[in-house]
Amino acid sequence: MRVVFICSLIGRGGDVIQVLEMSWAFRELGHKVVLLSSTSLQPYNHASARGRLRSIARCLPWWTKDFVELTLQWLLACMARRALARESYDLVFHRASIYDFAGAYLAKVARIPLIAYLDAPFAIERRSKEYYVQLGIPEEKILVLPNGISSRFLEFDLKLSEDRPPFSSDPKTCTIGFVGSLSPWHRVDLLLHALSKLDDRFQVMICGSWCRV
């Protein structure tokens, strides 16, 4: 199957890795994938000029960010339309955002099925299916997927832990690890508060791209 995978405005950290991994998963299943994005897909690239602009954009008023996202959606639709003019595809896979008209537009123009993938915080994910059913989308066409980790990463980490023992050489010490963007909804502050009430047998190792907890 030939898949045109499109995405618009996404974060520079785990979001980019997620998109690249999903594209890789399609290819592993034997599908041909063309990945199109209106922004650069470089994970954790904060130091470049584009990365600094993204950091500045976070501080802009909401209406400015909405305008930017609409513009990126229009650019993405133009890019994908050119790709569809060069070659036919069997499926549009769209990593959806707030203004995600590009996916629906391309599927309608090319007359091929559309899968819209929405990545939302857990509190929103629990309500998203009910919300879209109320909009008129058939319930059987909506699938809610919990977060997961690729098995090949688990295998790699298992081998790494065998070559390099855990952070503490003391077998009586329990090391708790956290890897993420340290966004407010990750509630790392709650983890640290809980650890402060425990004894010295517990320690925490935090790896994150930026800190605002």
N, CA, C and O of each residue as an XYZ file, in Angstrom:
852
protein
N       0.836     -1.190      0.000
C       0.000      0.000      0.000
C       0.877      1.248      0.000
O       1.905      1.287      0.676
N       0.477      2.258     -0.749
C       1.213      3.524     -0.814
C       0.536      4.546      0.087
O      -0.641      4.866     -0.086
N       1.294      5.051      1.046
C       0.758      5.931      2.084
C       1.424      7.293      1.993
O       2.650      7.383      1.930
N       0.623      8.355      1.987
C       1.163      9.699      2.128
C       0.893     10.125      3.572
O      -0.256     10.288      3.985
N       1.970     10.298      4.320
C       1.934     10.595      5.755
C       2.191     12.088      5.904
O       3.267     12.565      5.544
N       1.225     12.831      6.426
C       1.372     14.279      6.528
C       1.214     14.724      7.974
O       0.437     14.149      8.736
N       1.967     15.760      8.340
C       1.854     16.353      9.674
C       2.213     17.824      9.566
O       3.019     18.220      8.724
N       1.614     18.617     10.418
C       1.827     20.058     10.360
C       2.661     20.502     11.554
O       3.807     20.074     11.694
N       2.117     21.339     12.406
C       2.863     21.910     13.520
C       2.946     20.905     14.658
O       1.929     20.565     15.263
N       4.163     20.423     14.954
C       4.361     19.470     16.036
C       5.544     19.930     16.876
O       6.335     20.769     16.446
N       5.655     19.377     18.068
C       6.763     19.720     18.947
C       8.083     19.209     18.418
O       8.137     18.413     17.481
N       9.158     19.691     19.047
C      10.492     19.339     18.560
C      11.078     18.127     19.267
O      12.169     17.681     18.913
N      10.386     17.589     20.249
C      10.932     16.482     21.019
C      10.296     15.161     20.683
O      10.496     14.617     19.597
N       9.509     14.636     21.642
C       8.893     13.337     21.447
C       7.930     13.284     20.285
O       7.742     12.226     19.683
N       7.310     14.420     19.955
C       6.379     14.430     18.819
C       7.076     14.053     17.519
O       6.547     13.271     16.730
N       8.264     14.610     17.296
C       9.014     14.301     16.076
C       9.429     12.842     16.067
O       9.313     12.164     15.046
N       9.910     12.359     17.198
C      10.305     10.950     17.286
C       9.109     10.048     17.012
O       9.232      9.024     16.339
N       7.951     10.439     17.540
C       6.741      9.647     17.308
C       6.411      9.567     15.822
O       6.119      8.487     15.309
N       6.457     10.702     15.129
C       6.146     10.729     13.695
C       7.128      9.859     12.914
O       6.721      9.077     12.055
N       8.412      9.995     13.209
C       9.429      9.207     12.500
C       9.255      7.717     12.765
O       9.425      6.899     11.860
N       8.916      7.361     14.003
C       8.711      5.953     14.347
C       7.471      5.382     13.675
O       7.483      4.233     13.233
N       6.405      6.165     13.591
C       5.195      5.686     12.918
C       5.445      5.496     11.432
O       4.953      4.543     10.828
N       6.206      6.398     10.851
C       6.573      6.240      9.446
C       7.408      4.977      9.249
O       7.203      4.225      8.297
N       8.343      4.759     10.155
C       9.195      3.558     10.095
C       8.348      2.291     10.230
O       8.596      1.295      9.550
N       7.332      2.338     11.126
C       6.475      1.168     11.345
C       5.692      0.809     10.084
O       5.533     -0.370      9.764
N       5.200      1.825      9.366
C       4.517      1.565      8.093
C       5.446      0.844      7.118
O       5.051     -0.114      6.454
N       6.689      1.326      7.048
C       7.659      0.721      6.112
C       8.001     -0.703      6.531
O       8.168     -1.581      5.684
N       8.106     -0.934      7.846
C       8.393     -2.278      8.334
C       7.286     -3.263      7.960
O       7.537     -4.458      7.805
N       6.068     -2.757      7.817
C       4.936     -3.603      7.426
C       4.868     -3.805      5.917
O       3.981     -4.496      5.417
N       5.811     -3.198      5.193
C       5.881     -3.402      3.753
C       5.227     -2.324      2.914
O       5.115     -2.480      1.698
N       4.790     -1.234      3.529
C       4.128     -0.171      2.784
C       5.143      0.876      2.306
O       6.182      1.089      2.931
N       4.819      1.511      1.201
C       5.624      2.623      0.718
C       5.092      3.906      1.345
O       3.894      4.179      1.269
N       5.968      4.699      1.963
C       5.538      5.880      2.699
C       6.262      7.119      2.190
O       7.483      7.119      2.037
N       5.502      8.162      1.931
C       6.058      9.487      1.669
C       5.672     10.364      2.848
O       4.489     10.605      3.091
N       6.677     10.841      3.583
C       6.445     11.636      4.783
C       6.611     13.115      4.443
O       7.679     13.553      4.014
N       5.533     13.876      4.645
C       5.543     15.309      4.341
C       5.203     16.095      5.601
O       4.267     15.753      6.324
N       5.971     17.149      5.858
C       5.733     17.983      7.025
C       5.980     19.439      6.669
O       6.897     19.751      5.908
N       5.166     20.328      7.216
C       5.350     21.760      6.964
C       6.436     22.362      7.848
O       6.816     23.517      7.660
N       6.940     21.589      8.813
C       8.051     22.032      9.659
C       9.153     20.970      9.641
O       8.915     19.821      9.268
N      10.344     21.366     10.042
C      11.488     20.457     10.019
C      11.326     19.355     11.059
O      10.942     19.627     12.197
N      11.617     18.112     10.676
C      11.507     16.970     11.576
C      12.887     16.623     12.124
O      13.511     15.652     11.695
N      13.350     17.422     13.071
C      14.642     17.214     13.717
C      14.416     17.180     15.229
O      14.256     18.230     15.851
N      14.402     15.993     15.822
C      14.077     15.894     17.250
C      15.087     16.592     18.145
O      16.298     16.476     17.955
N      14.560     17.323     19.130
C      15.353     18.007     20.151
C      16.389     18.956     19.559
O      17.491     19.104     20.087
N      16.013     19.592     18.455
C      16.900     20.581     17.833
C      16.459     21.972     18.291
O      15.655     22.629     17.629
N      16.997     22.411     19.434
C      16.596     23.690     20.016
C      17.582     24.818     19.693
O      17.244     25.993     19.831
N      18.800     24.464     19.264
C      19.841     25.474     19.126
C      19.837     26.166     17.761
O      20.422     27.240     17.625
N      19.197     25.583     16.755
C      19.203     26.179     15.430
C      18.335     27.429     15.388
O      17.588     27.711     16.325
N      18.440     28.175     14.290
C      17.615     29.374     14.123
C      16.144     29.014     14.119
O      15.327     29.723     14.706
N      15.797     27.905     13.456
C      14.399     27.456     13.433
C      13.935     27.083     14.830
O      12.801     27.367     15.214
N      14.826     26.439     15.594
C      14.473     26.062     16.957
C      14.248     27.263     17.843
O      13.332     27.263     18.665
N      15.075     28.298     17.692
C      14.895     29.515     18.491
C      13.601     30.228     18.120
O      12.928     30.789     18.985
N      13.252     30.208     16.840
C      11.992     30.817     16.416
C      10.802     30.091     17.035
O       9.816     30.718     17.422
N      10.904     28.755     17.126
C       9.824     27.989     17.746
C       9.676     28.370     19.218
O       8.564     28.445     19.741
N      10.816     28.611     19.884
C      10.757     28.994     21.297
C      10.103     30.360     21.461
O       9.333     30.576     22.397
N      10.413     31.288     20.546
C       9.799     32.612     20.593
C       8.303     32.518     20.314
O       7.500     33.225     20.923
N       7.937     31.626     19.374
C       6.530     31.486     18.992
C       5.661     31.038     20.154
O       4.470     31.347     20.187
N       6.239     30.312     21.113
C       5.472     29.855     22.267
C       4.926     31.026     23.095
O       3.922     30.885     23.794
N       5.594     32.174     23.010
C       5.198     33.332     23.821
C       4.222     34.256     23.099
O       3.785     35.251     23.677
N       3.875     33.955     21.873
C       2.982     34.820     21.102
C       1.536     34.676     21.562
O       1.186     33.669     22.177
N       0.692     35.660     21.276
C      -0.738     35.552     21.621
C      -1.382     34.371     20.908
O      -0.896     33.916     19.872
N      -2.490     33.877     21.477
C      -3.136     32.677     20.931
C      -3.579     32.870     19.495
O      -3.483     31.944     18.691
N      -4.073     34.088     19.149
C      -4.574     34.296     17.793
C      -3.448     34.279     16.773
O      -3.657     33.903     15.620
N      -2.242     34.690     17.196
C      -1.088     34.635     16.299
C      -0.699     33.192     16.022
O      -0.411     32.825     14.883
N      -0.693     32.372     17.074
C      -0.351     30.957     16.899
C      -1.404     30.236     16.052
O      -1.070     29.357     15.257
N      -2.667     30.609     16.224
C      -3.714     30.009     15.391
C      -3.512     30.365     13.923
O      -3.690     29.522     13.043
N      -3.142     31.609     13.664
C      -2.897     32.038     12.282
C      -1.709     31.277     11.684
O      -1.756     30.860     10.527
N      -0.653     31.100     12.470
C       0.526     30.361     11.999
C       0.147     28.922     11.670
O       0.576     28.381     10.651
N      -0.661     28.302     12.536
C      -1.042     26.909     12.293
C      -1.906     26.770     11.047
O      -1.746     25.815     10.287
N      -2.813     27.702     10.832
C      -3.627     27.677      9.626
C      -2.761     27.831      8.384
O      -2.993     27.169      7.372
N      -1.755     28.713      8.462
C      -0.841     28.911      7.333
C      -0.051     27.640      7.037
O       0.120     27.261      5.879
N       0.429     26.983      8.098
C       1.185     25.743      7.916
C       0.300     24.646      7.342
O       0.765     23.838      6.539
N      -0.964     24.605      7.740
C      -1.888     23.631      7.166
C      -2.069     23.855      5.663
O      -2.113     22.904      4.884
N      -2.170     25.106      5.277
C      -2.320     25.425      3.858
C      -1.061     25.024      3.082
O      -1.160     24.468      1.988
N       0.128     25.305      3.647
C       1.380     24.897      2.993
C       1.465     23.379      2.887
O       1.891     22.843      1.864
N       1.056     22.693      3.949
C       1.091     21.235      3.942
C       0.161     20.672      2.871
O       0.516     19.723      2.172
N      -1.030     21.258      2.745
C      -1.974     20.802      1.720
C      -1.392     20.990      0.324
O      -1.573     20.130     -0.538
N      -0.697     22.099      0.088
C      -0.068     22.348     -1.216
C       1.026     21.329     -1.491
O       1.121     20.805     -2.600
N       1.864     21.042     -0.479
C       2.933     20.054     -0.638
C       2.362     18.684     -0.982
O       2.829     18.015     -1.904
N       1.345     18.280     -0.226
C       0.765     16.957     -0.455
C       0.031     16.891     -1.780
O       0.027     15.847     -2.432
N      -0.587     17.981     -2.188
C      -1.293     18.003     -3.475
C      -0.309     17.782     -4.622
O      -0.618     17.078     -5.584
N       0.881     18.386     -4.517
C       1.909     18.172     -5.549
C       2.373     16.724     -5.555
O       2.600     16.146     -6.618
N       2.516     16.126     -4.351
C       2.925     14.722     -4.274
C       1.879     13.812     -4.904
O       2.222     12.849     -5.590
N       0.603     14.115     -4.673
C      -0.472     13.316     -5.250
C      -0.571     13.491     -6.755
O      -1.050     12.600     -7.457
N      -0.117     14.644     -7.258
C      -0.130     14.869     -8.706
C       0.946     14.046     -9.402
O       0.800     13.680    -10.569
N       2.035     13.756     -8.676
C       3.138     12.984     -9.273
C       2.880     11.482     -9.229
O       3.314     10.746    -10.115
N       2.169     11.031     -8.190
C       1.975      9.593     -8.003
C       0.674      9.359     -7.241
O       0.270     10.176     -6.413
N       0.035      8.251     -7.527
C      -1.209      7.931     -6.834
C      -0.903      7.210     -5.515
O       0.098      6.503     -5.398
N      -1.778      7.403     -4.535
C      -1.613      6.788     -3.213
C      -2.905      6.101     -2.810
O      -3.978      6.376     -3.348
N      -2.771      5.194     -1.843
C      -3.913      4.418     -1.383
C      -4.497      4.930     -0.073
O      -5.626      4.591      0.281
N      -3.726      5.751      0.650
C      -4.171      6.164      1.978
C      -3.505      7.480      2.369
O      -2.325      7.700      2.096
N      -4.286      8.352      3.015
C      -3.738      9.548      3.657
C      -3.715      9.290      5.156
O      -4.753      9.027      5.763
N      -2.531      9.366      5.748
C      -2.396      9.243      7.198
C      -1.977     10.605      7.724
O      -0.882     11.087      7.432
N      -2.854     11.217      8.500
C      -2.637     12.592      8.938
C      -2.507     12.649     10.450
O      -3.436     12.295     11.176
N      -1.344     13.098     10.925
C      -1.201     13.369     12.356
C      -1.896     14.695     12.623
O      -1.364     15.763     12.318
N      -3.073     14.614     13.186
C      -3.969     15.769     13.244
C      -3.540     16.790     14.286
O      -2.873     16.472     15.270
N      -3.943     18.018     14.034
C      -3.768     19.114     14.976
C      -5.115     19.819     15.108
O      -6.139     19.289     14.679
N      -5.116     21.005     15.696
C      -6.393     21.698     15.912
C      -7.056     22.023     14.576
O      -8.245     21.763     14.388
N      -6.286     22.591     13.652
C      -6.821     22.945     12.334
C      -6.283     21.935     11.329
O      -5.267     22.177     10.677
N      -6.966     20.810     11.209
C      -6.423     19.709     10.414
C      -7.213     19.494      9.132
O      -7.543     18.360      8.785
N      -7.516     20.573      8.432
C      -8.299     20.430      7.205
C      -7.505     19.788      6.077
O      -8.098     19.281      5.125
N      -6.167     19.798      6.161
C      -5.338     19.280      5.069
C      -5.628     17.809      4.795
O      -5.742     17.407      3.637
N      -5.748     17.002      5.848
C      -5.995     15.583      5.656
C      -7.317     15.306      4.974
O      -7.376     14.548      4.006
N      -8.389     15.923      5.482
C      -9.716     15.720      4.892
C      -9.761     16.241      3.456
O     -10.384     15.629      2.588
N      -9.106     17.362      3.214
C      -9.084     17.945      1.871
C      -8.396     17.008      0.874
O      -8.905     16.783     -0.223
N      -7.242     16.466      1.260
C      -6.490     15.589      0.354
C      -7.230     14.282      0.095
O      -7.260     13.789     -1.033
N      -7.824     13.728      1.144
C      -8.566     12.480      0.971
C      -9.741     12.676      0.015
O     -10.057     11.795     -0.786
N     -10.376     13.829      0.108
C     -11.509     14.112     -0.771
C     -11.053     14.321     -2.206
O     -11.681     13.819     -3.138
N      -9.957     15.063     -2.389
C      -9.446     15.335     -3.738
C      -8.972     14.049     -4.405
O      -9.284     13.801     -5.570
N      -8.217     13.230     -3.669
C      -7.651     12.005     -4.235
C      -8.619     10.833     -4.204
O      -8.373      9.803     -4.831
N      -9.728     10.989     -3.470
C     -10.738      9.932     -3.337
C     -10.132      8.646     -2.765
O     -10.319      7.547     -3.288
N      -9.402      8.837     -1.674
C      -8.791      7.707     -0.982
C      -9.116      7.831      0.512
O      -9.450      8.920      0.980
N      -9.021      6.725      1.263
C      -9.351      6.772      2.696
C      -8.397      7.672      3.483
O      -7.260      7.916      3.079
N      -8.897      8.151      4.608
C      -8.122      9.008      5.506
C      -8.116      8.403      6.902
O      -9.154      7.998      7.426
N      -6.925      8.347      7.493
C      -6.800      8.044      8.921
C      -6.238      9.296      9.586
O      -5.126      9.727      9.280
N      -7.019      9.876     10.500
C      -6.579     11.053     11.250
C      -6.149     10.594     12.634
O      -6.935     10.019     13.387
N      -4.883     10.857     12.956
C      -4.330     10.435     14.244
C      -4.156     11.660     15.126
O      -3.420     12.581     14.769
N      -4.825     11.682     16.274
C      -4.762     12.799     17.207
C      -4.033     12.370     18.465
O      -4.457     11.437     19.147
N      -2.938     13.050     18.775
C      -2.186     12.768     19.988
C      -2.548     13.839     21.012
O      -2.288     15.022     20.795
N      -3.145     13.428     22.119
C      -3.605     14.385     23.123
C      -3.186     13.919     24.511
O      -2.969     12.725     24.720
N      -3.068     14.856     25.475
C      -2.798     14.452     26.863
C      -3.849     13.483     27.364
O      -4.969     13.452     26.854
N      -3.486     12.692     28.365
C      -4.343     11.592     28.821
C      -5.732     12.072     29.215
O      -6.725     11.413     28.907
N      -5.813     13.215     29.893
C      -7.126     13.702     30.338
C      -8.048     13.980     29.160
O      -9.261     13.796     29.264
N      -7.482     14.423     28.034
C      -8.287     14.703     26.843
C      -8.587     13.418     26.093
O      -9.674     13.260     25.538
N      -7.614     12.484     26.073
C      -7.824     11.219     25.367
C      -9.049     10.483     25.898
O      -9.783      9.860     25.130
N      -9.270     10.551     27.199
C     -10.394      9.818     27.806
C     -11.736     10.352     27.326
O     -12.729      9.625     27.312
N     -11.766     11.639     26.926
C     -13.022     12.239     26.488
C     -13.135     12.370     24.977
O     -14.203     12.707     24.466
N     -12.040     12.106     24.249
C     -12.009     12.411     22.823
C     -12.987     11.565     22.024
O     -13.609     12.076     21.092
N     -13.143     10.285     22.359
C     -14.031      9.422     21.584
C     -15.469      9.904     21.695
O     -16.173      9.996     20.690
N     -15.906     10.209     22.898
C     -17.266     10.699     23.102
C     -17.492     12.004     22.343
O     -18.555     12.221     21.761
N     -16.477     12.867     22.358
C     -16.596     14.164     21.677
C     -16.799     13.982     20.178
O     -17.666     14.629     19.590
N     -16.006     13.104     19.549
C     -16.092     12.936     18.102
C     -17.335     12.146     17.693
O     -17.839     12.312     16.583
N     -17.823     11.298     18.576
C     -19.101     10.632     18.299
C     -20.217     11.666     18.260
O     -21.115     11.583     17.422
N     -20.165     12.643     19.166
C     -21.163     13.714     19.168
C     -21.099     14.564     17.908
O     -22.102     15.147     17.497
N     -19.910     14.636     17.289
C     -19.772     15.386     16.042
C     -20.340     14.633     14.843
O     -20.496     15.202     13.763
N     -20.650     13.343     15.038
C     -21.254     12.577     13.959
C     -20.378     11.499     13.362
O     -20.793     10.818     12.424
N     -19.156     11.324     13.891
C     -18.279     10.263     13.377
C     -18.727      8.926     13.975
O     -18.888      8.828     15.192
N     -18.930      7.901     13.150
C     -19.374      6.595     13.671
C     -18.402      6.062     14.722
O     -17.186      6.114     14.539
N     -18.939      5.559     15.805
C     -18.110      5.096     16.915
C     -17.144      3.993     16.490
O     -16.024      3.920     16.996
N     -17.576      3.129     15.558
C     -16.713      2.017     15.139
C     -15.502      2.481     14.331
O     -14.581      1.700     14.090
N     -15.500      3.745     13.912
C     -14.355      4.281     13.163
C     -13.360      5.014     14.054
O     -12.372      5.560     13.563
N     -13.612      5.029     15.354
C     -12.737      5.734     16.302
C     -12.031      4.706     17.171
O     -12.674      3.857     17.787
N     -10.730      4.783     17.218
C      -9.917      3.872     18.020
C      -9.029      4.688     18.949
O      -8.258      5.531     18.492
N      -9.135      4.442     20.244
C      -8.306      5.131     21.237
C      -7.144      4.219     21.598
O      -7.351      3.099     22.064
N      -5.919      4.698     21.384
C      -4.716      3.911     21.650
C      -3.959      4.495     22.839
O      -3.659      5.688     22.838
N      -3.645      3.694     23.849
C      -2.818      4.198     24.955
C      -1.376      4.350     24.491
O      -0.969      3.750     23.496
N      -0.613      5.147     25.212
C       0.793      5.309     24.876
C       1.527      3.981     25.006
O       1.167      3.140     25.830
N       2.543      3.803     24.199
C       3.324      2.579     24.247
C       4.759      2.811     23.816
O       5.104      3.892     23.339
N       5.588      1.804     23.983
C       7.004      1.879     23.623
C       7.306      0.762     22.646
O       6.895     -0.381     22.847
N       8.021      1.095     21.593
C       8.390      0.107     20.583
C       9.189     -1.022     21.225
O      10.089     -0.776     22.029
N       8.855     -2.263     20.865
C       9.541     -3.421     21.444
C      11.029     -3.422     21.118
O      11.836     -3.932     21.896
N      11.395     -2.851     19.968
C      12.826     -2.853     19.622
C      13.609     -1.938     20.556
O      14.795     -2.172     20.791
N      12.961     -0.889     21.099
C      13.638     -0.035     22.068
C      13.799     -0.760     23.405
O      14.819     -0.619     24.079
N      12.779     -1.540     23.779
C      12.879     -2.304     25.012
C      14.012     -3.325     24.924
O      14.751     -3.522     25.889
N      14.143     -3.966     23.776
C      15.231     -4.929     23.587
C      16.581     -4.239     23.653
O      17.529     -4.764     24.238
N      16.664     -3.058     23.049
C      17.926     -2.300     23.083
C      18.270     -1.895     24.515
O      19.421     -2.017     24.933
N      17.269     -1.410     25.275
C      17.511     -0.980     26.650
C      17.893     -2.147     27.545
O      18.698     -1.986     28.462
N      17.323     -3.325     27.287
C      17.664     -4.507     28.074
C      19.135     -4.863     27.871
O      19.848     -5.167     28.827
N      19.578     -4.821     26.619
C      20.987     -5.109     26.327
C      21.881     -4.039     26.954
O      22.949     -4.354     27.479
N      21.450     -2.779     26.901
C      22.234     -1.690     27.473
C      22.365     -1.835     28.981
O      23.431     -1.570     29.537
N      21.293     -2.252     29.650
C      21.339     -2.411     31.106
C      22.243     -3.568     31.510
O      22.807     -3.561     32.604
N      22.386     -4.572     30.628
C      23.291     -5.678     30.915
C      24.745     -5.233     30.786
O      25.601     -5.639     31.572
N      25.014     -4.391     29.779
C      26.387     -3.899     29.573
C      26.768     -2.834     30.588
O      27.919     -2.754     31.017
N      25.792     -2.017     30.968
C      26.030     -0.927     31.923
C      25.021     -1.064     33.057
O      23.844     -0.753     32.876
N      25.464     -1.524     34.217
C      24.540     -1.738     35.338
C      23.805     -0.445     35.728
O      24.240      0.651     35.374
N      22.701     -0.580     36.451
C      21.927      0.595     36.868
C      22.786      1.627     37.580
O      23.932      1.365     37.946
N      22.197      2.817     37.769
C      22.952      3.964     38.254
C      23.605      3.725     39.607
O      24.684      4.256     39.871
N      22.991      2.961     40.442
C      23.534      2.723     41.776
C      24.122      1.323     41.870
O      23.516      0.350     41.421
N      25.295      1.236     42.451
C      25.914     -0.068     42.650
C      25.416     -0.743     43.917
O      25.715     -1.912     44.158
N      24.661     -0.017     44.723
C      24.115     -0.560     45.960
C      22.819     -1.308     45.651
O      21.845     -0.677     45.242
N      22.771     -2.620     45.829
C      21.556     -3.377     45.489
C      20.361     -3.007     46.359
O      19.227     -3.334     46.009
N      20.586     -2.334     47.482
C      19.499     -1.947     48.360
C      18.850     -0.630     47.937
O      17.835     -0.225     48.504
N      19.434      0.034     46.945
C      18.898      1.315     46.485
C      18.035      1.107     45.248
O      18.446      0.435     44.302
N      16.849      1.679     45.261
C      15.923      1.596     44.125
C      16.013      2.897     43.329
O      15.750      3.975     43.861
N      16.383      2.792     42.059
C      16.503      3.960     41.196
C      15.264      4.081     40.322
O      14.905      3.146     39.606
N      14.614      5.237     40.385
C      13.430      5.523     39.571
C      13.840      6.481     38.463
O      14.387      7.549     38.738
N      13.583      6.111     37.224
C      13.977      6.943     36.088
C      12.788      7.604     35.431
O      11.713      7.013     35.330
N      12.983      8.838     34.981
C      11.960      9.544     34.206
C      12.617     10.144     32.973
O      13.637     10.826     33.071
N      12.024      9.884     31.810
C      12.505     10.448     30.554
C      11.334     11.138     29.879
O      10.296     10.514     29.662
N      11.481     12.423     29.539
C      10.395     13.143     28.898
C      10.736     14.606     28.718
O      11.862     15.032     28.976
N       9.755     15.367     28.274
C       9.968     16.795     28.009
C       9.813     17.644     29.259
O      10.066     18.848     29.219
N       9.400     17.034     30.377
C       9.187     17.746     31.633
C       8.131     18.830     31.497
O       8.242     19.890     32.112
N       7.126     18.572     30.706
C       6.013     19.500     30.594
C       5.194     19.457     31.880
O       5.246     18.472     32.615
N       4.437     20.520     32.156
C       3.699     20.582     33.427
C       2.784     19.386     33.667
O       2.663     18.925     34.802
N       2.132     18.872     32.609
C       1.175     17.776     32.814
C       1.854     16.441     33.108
O       1.172     15.474     33.446
N       3.172     16.364     32.990
C       3.873     15.139     33.368
C       3.965     14.999     34.890
O       4.229     13.912     35.404
N       3.749     16.092     35.596
C       3.703     16.104     37.061
C       4.933     15.476     37.698
O       4.820     14.658     38.611
N       6.110     15.863     37.212
C       7.343     15.410     37.851
C       7.438     15.978     39.262
O       8.062     15.374     40.135
N       6.820     17.142     39.491
C       6.824     17.727     40.827
C       6.157     16.795     41.839
O       6.574     16.724     42.995
N       5.108     16.073     41.392
C       4.440     15.123     42.272
C       5.360     13.949     42.596
O       5.369     13.455     43.724
N       6.131     13.505     41.605
C       7.097     12.421     41.833
C       8.148     12.847     42.862
O       8.468     12.085     43.775
N       8.683     14.062     42.715
C       9.702     14.539     43.648
C       9.131     14.716     45.052
O       9.801     14.437     46.046
N       7.887     15.182     45.119
C       7.246     15.341     46.425
C       7.081     13.982     47.107
O       7.310     13.853     48.309
N       6.682     12.974     46.333
C       6.515     11.635     46.904
C       7.848     11.069     47.382
O       7.917     10.442     48.439
N       8.904     11.290     46.604
C      10.216     10.765     46.973
C      10.755     11.447     48.230
O      11.494     10.840     49.004
N      10.380     12.708     48.425
C      10.863     13.424     49.616
C      10.316     12.816     50.905
O      10.871     13.040     51.980
N       9.232     12.050     50.803
C       8.632     11.421     51.970
C       9.158     10.009     52.204
O       8.794      9.354     53.181
N      10.024      9.544     51.290
C      10.607      8.209     51.432
C      12.010      8.313     52.012
O      12.560      9.404     52.158
N      12.571      7.169     52.335
C      13.915      7.185     52.905
C      14.969      7.162     51.810
O      14.642      7.263     50.627
N      16.218      7.031     52.192
C      17.341      7.129     51.258
C      17.499      5.902     50.365
O      18.411      5.859     49.539
N      16.635      4.914     50.515
C      16.757      3.733     49.651
C      16.273      4.018     48.238
O      16.460      3.199     47.339
N      15.646      5.187     48.036
C      15.119      5.544     46.724
C      15.863      6.762     46.185
O      16.150      7.708     46.919
N      16.165      6.719     44.903
C      16.750      7.870     44.229
C      16.110      7.997     42.847
O      15.551      7.033     42.324
N      16.197      9.184     42.264
C      15.554      9.423     40.978
C      16.582      9.970     39.984
O      17.437     10.780     40.342
N      16.487      9.520     38.741
C      17.314     10.021     37.645
C      16.357     10.601     36.610
O      15.502      9.886     36.086
N      16.496     11.902     36.311
C      15.586     12.592     35.399
C      16.345     13.025     34.152
O      17.384     13.679     34.241
N      15.816     12.656     32.989
C      16.366     13.095     31.702
C      15.257     13.813     30.950
O      14.233     13.209     30.631
N      15.450     15.098     30.663
C      14.411     15.856     29.983
C      15.015     16.924     29.092
O      16.176     17.298     29.256
N      14.215     17.417     28.138
C      14.706     18.387     27.184
C      14.638     19.813     27.701
O      15.420     20.667     27.282
N      13.696     20.080     28.620
C      13.620     21.373     29.263
C      12.835     21.237     30.541
O      12.096     20.268     30.716
N      12.980     22.178     31.425
C      12.383     22.027     32.752
C      11.441     23.185     33.065
O      11.830     24.351     33.013
N      10.183     22.838     33.396
C       9.231     23.814     33.898
C       8.203     23.080     34.734
O       7.060     22.891     34.319
N       8.630     22.668     35.918
C       7.760     21.874     36.794
C       7.430     22.663     38.059
O       6.709     22.168     38.925
